[in-house]
């Protein structure tokens, strides 16, 4: 199945989850599950980090155990939060200050979740292959982030 087709399915599924339940943890858990299900080869790890003061706290995810806390401005996730923009990293080992939660991760995309202009969390996706993510991933995941952000805002404790 073509990447754009799978992303269209993802967005449809997110809309279903969002309309079926207003519990933020349930929505995020189902979003992570469907992301992993639709991209089993590309997504080694997919999940959410929730803003809590000056840290990102691990939320629902699919994959191996992960870093539980990431400071503002640290690593790919902390940098995406600080810069308030999506980061596509072709080779995580070349990213200054990369935090290696798993030695199997080779490339990564991190998409901030913004609610009322404030970053309340992030989508974090890792791949075991170099240069897995591109502009198509960025565009679709940013759209997914817009849909998910209101649920993340229920959990976040912004700076």
C-alpha positions as MATLAB code, in Angstrom:
seq = 'XXXXXXXXXXXXXXXXXXXXXXXXXXXXXXXXXXXXXXXXXXXXXXXXXXXXXXXXXXXXXXXXXXXXXXXXXXXXXXXXXXXXXXXXXXXXXXXXXXXXXXXXXXXXXXXXXXXXXXXXXXXXXXXXXXXXXXXXXXXXXXXXXXXXXXXXXXXXXXX';
ca = [
       0.000    0.000    0.000;
       1.315    3.437   -0.926;
       2.518    5.733    1.871;
      -0.055    8.475    1.162;
      -2.863    5.896    1.211;
      -1.721    4.588    4.592;
      -1.515    8.126    5.959;
      -5.034    8.876    4.696;
      -6.203    5.754    6.548;
      -4.338    6.942    9.653;
      -6.061   10.319    9.588;
      -9.454    8.605    9.186;
      -8.714    6.347   12.155;
      -7.593    9.276   14.325;
     -10.846   11.056   13.532;
     -12.792    7.947   14.602;
     -10.857    7.695   17.892;
     -11.294   11.388   18.588;
     -15.034   11.231   18.002;
     -15.527    7.985   19.941;
     -13.868    8.917   23.238;
     -12.870   12.118   24.973;
     -10.392   10.397   27.297;
      -6.976   11.669   26.264;
      -5.020    8.539   27.241;
      -7.413    6.305   25.288;
      -7.186    8.507   22.189;
      -3.374    8.676   22.343;
      -3.027    4.923   22.956;
      -5.212    4.061   19.978;
      -3.399    6.598   17.777;
      -0.015    5.032   18.640;
      -1.405    1.544   17.969;
      -2.824    2.400   14.550;
       0.365    4.254   13.568;
       2.438    1.164   14.374;
      -0.102   -1.100   12.640;
      -0.150    0.935    9.398;
       3.642    1.414    9.264;
       5.072   -1.809   10.770;
       8.314   -1.749    8.757;
       8.950    2.005    8.848;
       8.041    2.711   12.490;
      10.333    0.887   14.921;
       8.983    3.024   17.773;
       6.037    5.437   17.811;
       4.589    7.315   20.716;
       3.793   10.501   22.505;
       5.600   12.739   24.953;
       3.546   15.057   27.171;
       4.798   18.468   28.325;
       5.043   18.665   32.108;
       6.775   21.858   33.179;
      10.308   21.835   31.749;
      10.219   18.196   30.675;
       8.607   15.860   28.207;
       7.092   12.847   29.991;
       6.608    9.536   28.193;
       2.999    8.887   27.194;
       1.298    6.060   25.304;
       3.574    4.328   22.787;
       4.207    1.199   20.729;
       7.671   -0.351   20.682;
      10.563   -1.054   23.010;
      10.956    0.678   26.401;
      11.802    4.363   26.036;
      13.260    7.378   27.800;
      10.754    8.503   30.406;
      11.847   12.152   30.727;
      13.439   14.533   28.237;
      14.438   18.065   29.200;
      13.473   21.158   27.191;
      16.018   21.718   24.418;
      17.716   18.285   24.806;
      17.961   15.719   22.030;
      15.679   15.630   19.005;
      12.462   15.774   21.047;
      13.603   18.597   23.326;
      14.941   20.568   20.350;
      11.689   20.195   18.365;
       9.850   21.492   21.443;
      12.232   24.438   21.866;
      12.106   25.356   18.162;
       8.351   24.612   17.944;
       8.787   22.835   14.622;
       8.892   19.366   13.136;
      12.353   17.838   12.939;
      13.178   15.153   10.379;
      16.520   13.546   11.225;
      18.024   11.284    8.556;
      20.782    9.973   10.844;
      20.292   10.369   14.597;
      23.989    9.773   15.275;
      24.753   13.025   13.426;
      22.250   15.043   15.481;
      24.091   17.099   18.149;
      23.072   15.917   21.625;
      20.950   12.999   20.399;
      19.549   10.971   23.297;
      19.810    7.267   22.466;
      16.801    5.590   24.080;
      17.489    2.598   21.815;
      20.691    1.795   19.941;
      18.503    0.384   17.142;
      17.106    3.821   16.186;
      18.765    5.286   13.106;
      16.377    8.008   11.884;
      13.599    9.969   13.554;
      10.761   12.419   13.056;
       9.368   14.521   15.901;
       6.196   16.576   15.460;
       5.175   19.092   18.133;
       1.540   19.066   19.218;
       0.391   22.671   19.594;
      -2.779   23.834   21.291;
      -3.576   27.561   21.258;
      -0.030   28.211   20.009;
       1.632   26.340   22.887;
       3.499   23.033   22.531;
       1.672   20.562   24.783;
       3.356   17.387   23.593;
       4.939   15.584   20.686;
       4.622   12.669   18.320;
       7.969   10.853   18.237;
       8.690    8.170   15.630;
      11.925    6.216   15.214;
      13.089    3.902   12.439;
      15.863    1.303   12.343;
      16.791    2.516    8.833;
      18.567    5.724    7.821;
      16.590    8.490    6.073;
      13.188    6.816    6.537;
      11.168   10.016    6.885;
      10.536   12.722    4.290;
       8.271   15.650    3.508;
       5.265   13.356    2.923;
       5.644   11.990    6.463;
       6.041   15.522    7.829;
       2.928   16.869    6.094;
       0.632   14.005    7.109;
       1.970   13.808   10.658;
       1.566   17.556   11.131;
      -2.076   17.154   10.099;
      -2.432   14.259   12.560;
      -0.848   16.464   15.238;
      -3.524   19.121   14.717;
      -6.203   16.499   15.334;
      -4.477   15.010   18.389;
      -3.343   18.241   20.105;
      -6.668   19.016   21.863;
      -6.469   15.640   23.657;
      -2.825   16.139   24.582;
      -3.723   19.573   25.989;
      -5.909   17.825   28.603;
      -2.780   16.104   29.998;
      -0.090   18.744   29.571;
       1.236   21.113   32.191;
       2.951   23.793   30.065;
       5.949   25.856   31.169;
];
